[in-house]
Amino acid sequence: MGNRESAYHGIRARIEAASADRPGDSGEVTLVAVSKRQPAEAIRALDELGQQDFGENYLQEAIDKQPELADLSLTWHFIGPIQSNKTRAIAAHFDWVHSVDRAKIARRLGEQRDPVMGPLNVLIQVNVDGEASKSGADPADVPDIVSACAEYPTLCLRGLMCIPRPGNTAAFAQLAALNASLAEPLPDLSMGMSGDFEAAIAEGATVVRVGTALFGPRDS
Ligand SMILES: *Cc1c(COP(=O)(O)O)cnc(C)c1O
């Protein structure tokens, strides 16, 4: 097995082991391979190993790579910060968006998503760290963003997402608790990256976003 192949199977095995360890029948964990700063060939190589879901942070970079991979049936996740002038392109080029952090962004995506494409899957990014990180909605604002998503049949609200600072694994339980406190808890929690995805799965992650551990270090 090549390096990439053994890294891929190693991550898959660790996800499976972490999922098996948690109580109850919590269902499958989706692995989003974070392919930012990786060339299209690296994505194609993982597709050949059976990987379906890919995550990108930078809109233009993703739009540049996607045509090279148009022969594959991949599921694209936008996981980067969203400027409001970029929502139309995000709605056109992605299947999932993990980083909706205000109602205005939800409404723009809802208006701009072409119904022919089917609903855009949405996760609300929450700032569970408080002041430690600047991106993500204040937990108190989540119900308003939930309501904004519900106005649009072109959006399918799936859950919550967080990017805590490294080492703050307590944030995973906080995100799960916030979800449980909603009037209608959502099915998905996108949390956990290369360094902490097992801790996130233990707290109920249904989606993990792994880059470095799959692809190796990014050039800048
Ligand atoms: C880069 C990134 C990841 C992956 O991080 P790694 O530490 O390389 O696994 C996950 N989520 C988001 C939002 C990212 O920007």
The ligand as a MOL file (V3000), in Angstrom:
LIG
                    3D

  0  0  0     0  0            999 V3000
M  V30 BEGIN CTAB
M  V30 COUNTS 15 15 0 0 0
M  V30 BEGIN ATOM
M  V30 1 C -8.3970 23.1010 7.4890 0
M  V30 2 C -9.6830 22.7460 8.1620 0
M  V30 3 C -9.9410 21.4560 8.6190 0
M  V30 4 C -8.9230 20.3350 8.5680 0
M  V30 5 O -7.8830 20.5890 9.4370 0
M  V30 6 P -6.7250 19.5130 9.6580 0
M  V30 7 O -6.1520 19.8850 10.9590 0
M  V30 8 O -5.7980 19.6450 8.5080 0
M  V30 9 O -7.3830 18.1670 9.6920 0
M  V30 10 C -11.1940 21.1890 9.1560 0
M  V30 11 N -12.1420 22.1390 9.2450 0
M  V30 12 C -11.9320 23.3880 8.8200 0
M  V30 13 C -13.0230 24.3880 8.9430 0
M  V30 14 C -10.6950 23.7360 8.2790 0
M  V30 15 O -10.4970 24.9960 7.8760 0
M  V30 END ATOM
M  V30 BEGIN BOND
M  V30 1 1 1 2
M  V30 2 1 2 3
M  V30 3 2 2 14
M  V30 4 1 3 4
M  V30 5 2 3 10
M  V30 6 1 4 5
M  V30 7 1 5 6
M  V30 8 2 6 7
M  V30 9 1 6 8
M  V30 10 1 6 9
M  V30 11 1 10 11
M  V30 12 2 11 12
M  V30 13 1 12 13
M  V30 14 1 12 14
M  V30 15 1 14 15
M  V30 END BOND
M  V30 END CTAB
M  END
